[in-house]
């Protein structure tokens, strides 16, 4: 048996729509695999009742097929589906690492990115890699048609997850078809600032670089209480706040000393809006980790 822990992720980061992603220290999915004549899947944990165990309908099943690696697969969900924290990507990334090792396929982590992304297509309709790349590689990733650029980073964040659901398909449906040149120029500048901030582990640069006036404003409309939660986080010390992925999760970048106050402020603000939530005080961290013999 092999076991892999793959982290939650936050994609887009405001200014990097469909390009940027980071791995988060917590939460995470744990996937266990054993060789078998055909693939079977069992799912437990957060939101498991909403996840199909039919391999033809599960992201992990798509990964097993792509690697020609039938297995008995057990998924323990730590990342809730439809959270904006890369739930399906965590499972797909963990399965890709585990099955690649189990069957000695010899693929590098970078070569596993498109394999795991095929699993994502079952959820979003397209094989996006902005979540699976950081879940596999860790740190901060930039995904383009030419491949993945990766840098290690360690920036403190608070990820706040409200008890509401926003599907990736719905969130993509509100993305504008056009943008003004001024909006594009501002977003490019912000994305560049964020990237420099990641290379320096600088939460001030990263936070200010998350600003976006093209996609994020439309997606915030799908999250009850977003504006009040954002303001509460900024008042508590956050250097920047945005939607995590497709939402409804929210990501606040900060200094480590402010994490507890920001987490409390975000949960309280959601509560004032009539929405239950939980906050993870974490940081940009490592990618999927492999353990042998079920350790």
N, C-alpha and C positions, 0 to 999 in steps of 0.2 A: 504494500500500500504506500502511496505517496500522498502527501498533504501540502497544499499551497494556500497561503494567506495572501489575498490581493486587496489593496486598499480602495476605499472610496476615492472619487476624484471630483474636481470641479472644473468644468470646461467653460470656454469663452472668456471668463474673467472680465466681462464688460466689453472692452475694446477689441478683443481677439475672437470674434464670432467664427465658429467652425475651425479655428486655428490653434488657440491657446488651450492648455490644460495643465493642471497640477495634481499630484498625488497627495492625499491627506493621511496623516498618521492614524486617524480613526474617523469613522468606523471601517469595517472590512468584512469581506466574505471569506469563508474557509471552504475549500473544495478538496475532497478525498477521492482518489481514483484507484481502481484495481482492474487488471486485465480481465476481459470477458469476451465471449464469442459475439455478443451484440451489445449495443449501448443501452443501458437503463439509467434512469435518473430519479433520485429522490431529493426532495427539497424540504428543509426545515428552517425555522428562524423567522425573522422580521418579514411580514407580508408574504410568507410562503404559500398561503392559501390562494394567492392571485397568480402564482407562477405555474405554467403548465409543466408537467413531468414527461410529456410526450417529446422524445428527442427531436422530432420534426418541427416542434414549435418552441423549443427552448434554445437559448443562445449557446449553451454548452453543447447541445446536440449538434449544432452546426459546426462547432469547433472540432468535435470528435470526427465528424464526417470529413472535414477539410484535411485533417491530419491522418485519415484512414486509421483511426485508433479507437476501436470499440472498447468500452470499459463500463464497469459498474461505478457510477458517479454519484457522490453524495454532496449536496450543496447545503451549507449552513449559512443562511443569509444574515449578515450584520448590516447590510445596506438595503434599506427599504425600497421597493420598486416605486417608480414615479416620484422620486424624491429630488431629482436634480443633482444627485451625488454619484451618478454613474453606477447604478445598481447592476444593470445587465452587463456593463463593461467589466465590473469587478469579477463577476462569475466567469465571463468569457476569458479574461486575462488569466485567472487562476487555472482554469481548465487547459488553456493553451500551454502554460508552463508545465503543468503536471503531466499532460499526455505526451508532450514533446520529450520529456524525460523518461516516462514510462516505456515508450516505444523507441527510444533512442533515435529520434528523428534528426537530431543534430542542428536544429535551427536556432539562430541567435535570437535574443529578445527582440531586436529590431525586425527580424524576419517573421516573428510571430505577430507583429502588429496587424498586418492585413488579414491574417488568419482569424484573430480575435474580432476584427472589425466586421467580418462576414456574419458573425453571430449578432452583432449590433443591428444588422440589416433587418433581422426578424422583428425588432422592436420599433425602430424609427423608419423603416422602409428604405434606408440607404446605409451604405457601409461607412459610417463616419468613424474616424480614428482618434478624435480629440479627447475621448475618455479612455479608450483602451491603451493608448500610447503611454500616458502617465501611469496608469495602473500597472503596466508591464515594466516600464523603465524607471519610474520614480521621478521626483523633482519636477521641473518645469519643462513642458514640451511644446514645440511649434510644429504643427502638421500642415504640410502643403502637398501639392500633387507630385513634388519631387522627392518626398520622403519626410522623415521626422528628424528634427533637431532637438537635442536634449541637453539640459544643464542641470547639475545638482543644485538644489536650493533648500534653504531652511528659513522660511518666513512664517511667523506666528499668525494664525487665523482663528476665527470662530465661525463654525458652520452651524447655522440655525435651521432646523427642519420643522415646519409647521405641519399639523395633522390635517392637511388638505392634499389633494392629488391634482397634478398637472401632467398630462401625457406629453411625451416628446412630439407626437404627431400634432397635437393641438397647439403646442408652443411654436412649432415651425410654421403653422398656418397663419400666425399673426406677424411673421417677419415681413417688413416692407419690401416691395419690389424695386424701389428706387430710393436714392438719397441725393441731397444737394452736394455740390463740390465743397462747400464750407464744412458740412458735416463729415465728409470723407477726410478732408485735411485734418480736422480736429481729432478724428478717431485714429488716423495713422500716427499723429504726434503722441497721442495717449498710449497707443500700443508700443511705440518705441520707448517711451518713458518706462512703462511697465517692464519691458524686456531688460532694460538696463538695471532696473531695480532688482529683478530676480538674480542677475549675475552678481549683484552686490549684497544680496540678502537684506535689502533696504525696504522696510515696510512703508516708509513715507513715499518713496518713488512708486512702489507697486500700487499702493492705495490710490494715489492721485492718477496713476495711469490707467485705472479701471474705468474711468468716466467714458460714457458712450451715449450718443444722442440718436442712434439709428435703430438698433434692435431692442436694447434694454427697455426703453420707455413703453414699448408695446407689450413686452412680456410681463412687466410689473402689474399691468391691469388684470392679469390672471391670478394674482396673489393678494388675498384679502389682508389688509393692514400693512402692505409693503412700505408705504411712505413713512408711516409712524414708526415702524421698526427701524427703518434706515436712519431716521433722525435720532432715535434713541441710541443707536449704536455709535453714531458720530459724536453725540454729546458725551458718551461714555469713554471716548478716546479712540475710536476706530479711525484709521487713516483713509479708508475707502470702503464702500459697501456696494455690492451688486447682486444680481440674480446668479445663483449657481446653476450652470447648465441651462436646461429648459425650465427650471423651477420645479416646485415651489421653494426649494431650499434657498437660503441666502448666505452669502459669504462676506464676512467682515475681516479686513486685513488690519493688523494692529501690532503694537509692541507687546511683548509677553507680559509685562507688568499690568496691562489693562485688560487682559483676556477675561478674567473673572467678572469684572464690572460690565464689560460689553455683553458677555453671555447672559448675565442676569437682566440687563436692560432690554435685550432683544426678546427674551422669553416673556418678560413683563409687558412689553408693548404688544406682542401678539395676544397675550391674555386679555389686555384691555380691548382688543379688537374682536374678542370672542373666539379666539383660535388657540387651541393647545399646541405646544411646541416643545422641542428639546434642543439644547445647544451642545455642541462638541467643541471643547477648548483643545485645539490641536495645532498642527503646523504642516507646511509642505514637507513631505518626507519621502521614504523609500518606496520602491515598487514591490511587485510580488516577491514573496519569500517562499522557498521550497524547503520542506521538511521530509525526511525519509522515515519509513517504518511507522507512519502515523504519529510521529512525535510532535 
